[in-house]
């Protein structure tokens, strides 16, 4: 039986990092946060903070001595930094590595072809190679788009401005999870280390269509003033490729185009019918729970 008590968290800030940190602390893990040497972020007093150089194997392996697990929530532009972090984890004798997945179903063959996931695939392959050699185990956490964040910033929709785009009519079911639930489930991966070894785990707070989400949002914040535009996924996908091929492509156009294709396009495995909610202690939100979440997003 694998026992994990000490966890190093790389990328404890940003959108997801604080939720993962809270989940780990609530579950009783001893957490060390790895920060860049220039970082000025502060953390709770019960968290160890270890500044590292993400370009130095010695710095990383020294910081990981005595750690049982590493969780990475490094942002998209820093995903390739995980390759050295994996090497350092092996050198330090770490048992489990959870990479910065926390999004779409990159295990799906069609999703793996989207160029925005190239760095994630390289990290997966590096971890699978180490696992095959018996040097390290891994877990990929697949949770779909962040439900609360996505409704706040406009990625899924914007409940404050009452606007949601309906991709291909908005009738495809997709899985989506709030940040607190991702934090809780990620900690639970480590308390169920044997059951989650060397595989992807799938979680969601809701499996819902965009049309259903519009209906819930109208109940939560009022019927009037909503804008729902129909958007073609194929057109968005083609526009993303056209943008990427430009000499100086607009990052927002091609990245978000491909990400949204992987969630609301056909055949990308975005609905997790088989999932690990029960194993990891997550319950799907009922309509009352969704209403409360949407109302909270609208207020904050």
C-alpha positions, 0 to 999 in steps of 0.5 A: 500500500502506497502512503503519501504524506508529504506533497510538493506543489509547483504553481500554487498561485494562479487560478487553480493553485490556491484550490489545490493547496486548500484541498491538500491542507484540508486533507491533512497533507504536509505541503511544500510550495515550490516558488520561483526565486523572484516570487513575492507571494505569501502562503499560510503559516503551515505551508513550507515554501521552497524557492527553486530554479525551474531550469536547474536539475540540482535546485529541483531535486534538492527541493524534492528530497523527502517528498512523496508526491509532486503536483504541478499546476504550472501554467500553459506557457511553462508546461515544458518546465515539467520535463526537468521537474519529472527528472528531478522527482525521479532523482529525489525518489518521489513516488507520485507525480500529478502533472498540470493536466486539469482540463480537457480529455487529452487521453482522447485520440482526437483531442491529442491532435489539437496543437495546444496539447502538444506540451501536455502530451510530451509530459504524459509520455515522459511520465509513462516512460518513467512508470514503465521503468518503475521509477515513478508513478503518475495520475492525470486529473481530467476535469473539463473546463473550470465551471465557476471560473469559466462562468466568471471570465467568459470562457464558458459564458458570462453570467454577469453580462448574461451572455453564453455562446452556443457551440453548434447549437449548444446541445452537446453534453460536456463535463465541467468541474469547479475549482474547489472540487478539483482541489478536493479530488486531487487531494483524494487522488493521493489518499487513494494512491493505489487505485489511481496509479498510472492512469487518468482519473475523470471527475465532474461537478456537472455533465450538462449542455450549454442550452441547459446551462443557459436555462439554469443561469436564467433561473439564477440571475433573471430571464431578461437581457440574455444574448446567446449566439450560435457559433460553428465549431468547425469555423472556430477550428478552421479560424484557429488553424489559420491564425496559428499559421500566421507569422505572428499569430494572436495567442488568444485566437488560436489557443481559445479556438482549439481549447473550445473545440476540444470541449464543445466539438464532436468526438473529443471525449468531453463527457465523462460518462465513466468517472471517478467521482465516487472513488474521490468523494465528489457528488454531482451538483443537482439543480439547486447546487448549480443555481447556487454556484451560478448565483455566487459567480454573478455576485462576486 
